[in-house]
Amino acid sequence: MGGIPILSIANVVSLLGGVALFLFGMSLMGEGLKKVAGSKLELVLYRLSSTPLKGVLLGTGVTAVIQSSSATSVMVVGFVNSGMMKVRQAIGIVLGAILGTSVTGWILCLSDLGGGEGLAQLLSTSTLSGIIAVAGIGLRMFSKNQTKIHVGDIMLGFAVLMFGMQAMSAAVSPLKNSAAFLHLLTCFSNPLLGILVGLVFTSILQSASAAVGILQALAVTGTISFAVAFPMTLGIAIGAAVPVLLSALGANINGRRTAFAYLLIDVLGAVIWGSVFYLADAIFSFSFMDAVMTTVTVALLNTVFRFATVVVLAPAIPMLERIVCFLFPEPKEQAAQTAEFDRLEDRFVQHPSLAIEQSRIVINSMAAKAQENLLHAFALCGQYTDAGYREVEELEGVIDRYEDKLGTYLIKITRQELTRTQSEDVSKYLHTLNDFERISDHALNIADAAKEIHEKKIVFSAAAADELKVICGAVTEILSLSVRAFLDSDLPLAGRVEPLEEVIDGLCDEMKLHHVNRLQQGACTLNQGFVFNDLLTNFERVADHCSNIAVAIIELKSDTFDTHEYLNSMKDLRSGHFDEYFKEYSARFSL
């Protein structure tokens, strides 16, 4: 017997190059298919998975489109991690993803198309791949339609995939004449060793489809028997869980449960069908164990194994959920804001429609909290408590974290390919994010003023107290208008903000003059004056930020964002309902 088979350097480089082309082609084709399917693909995935059967079917379909069970499962881990999906729903989709990834193997069977004369030559893999590559690059380079460009990506991805498969097959073809290699393969027919090799190989490649593709490339040499292919197929299935497990390292408890469910399903499938098959072989001694595998039979074996696993485990989804919940018990306490931040999943950035929807939910929560914080601060001005002050202080810290998390997340989204509507939404959130945070800052400033009033036992005159009630009412109203307009994208409501902001500016100027008169008359002291002016400054700043929010809502709908131009034109022309609203609020909030 000769030594251990060693491929020439040229063969090794060709093999590695084929693997690289294979992985790149699969990625390119999957991304193109996903984009042609539309930005709603991932939304459909999580919204239409209410039953186990729907989850399995959707998981299969989506994975067949994006050509990666790992990508589908990583996406699902993100859904669960963000609270959009329950673990039980996710397990159904994971089962479907495990089945759907076998589609790639059938695509690779096209590499069996050989040459010949006439029409047969035109249908050969090389000719077909070349034609598709030329058509794809033509669409990619010369088309301006985005959908056609993505179709070009699909065609190029397919061609690269086929060339990669051919390169791998050519690189390993010398092995079919190597006695040493054939002897080595007999070791892989040992079930445990074959599973281990498949597992390690897939873990390194981070792709079950790529591992099956290489097994198919080896099958072309005529050296792979069923006894070798079966345990390696089991190991490949288990190894496919590695990238999903890695994606869940930073996930919350439910995200980790979902990732582990992928591993659990594959391990159970391998144990169940491996045990059944080898027990049956021991009893009946199957004659096909030495049958030579082809690319088609490798694809068939892979599909049958995965289908059988899904059929057996789909009815056991509740049990699988209980197992992963037992292995990963729920922590006793979780902060509410942490659950909110979990929505901002980095896994969703590649799927802008999902990322923007999650950002909308989080920034809406931030807006509501900013409004709540200001109202708490107003309450402290009337009746101060240390507990109330701490509440304002803590909520302000939470809102600061909202700004940091959302700002970082939204910037990541802007780097993706966005539709016009998506761009408008992201721009609106980015423009208003700081305003909500600043409103909360002013709430803390007002709480500080209330604390000073309490500690120094400052008592305002009856006239000053009445004026403060009026301005507090006006600021409460403008904040309510701004938040409601933002949450509902309500343009008419946003149009009411600027007239009220001008009324508040006038009120602040008038109150300052009144306070100067009271100081001159001895009705108020300097200490009262300092706190009074601090309050007015913060009220005025809150109104300014409300104005900014309203401008963002209105201007971004008209594809422009020039705050000064908008405000100047509105005040100079006094057009539309501006005067009507100004008179309404002037009468309502008068001193």
Summary of the structure (lengths in Angstrom):
residues: 591
radius of gyration: 32.8
end to end distance: 104.7
largest distance: 113.8
contacts: 2113
relative contact order: 0.08
helix: 82%
strand: 0%
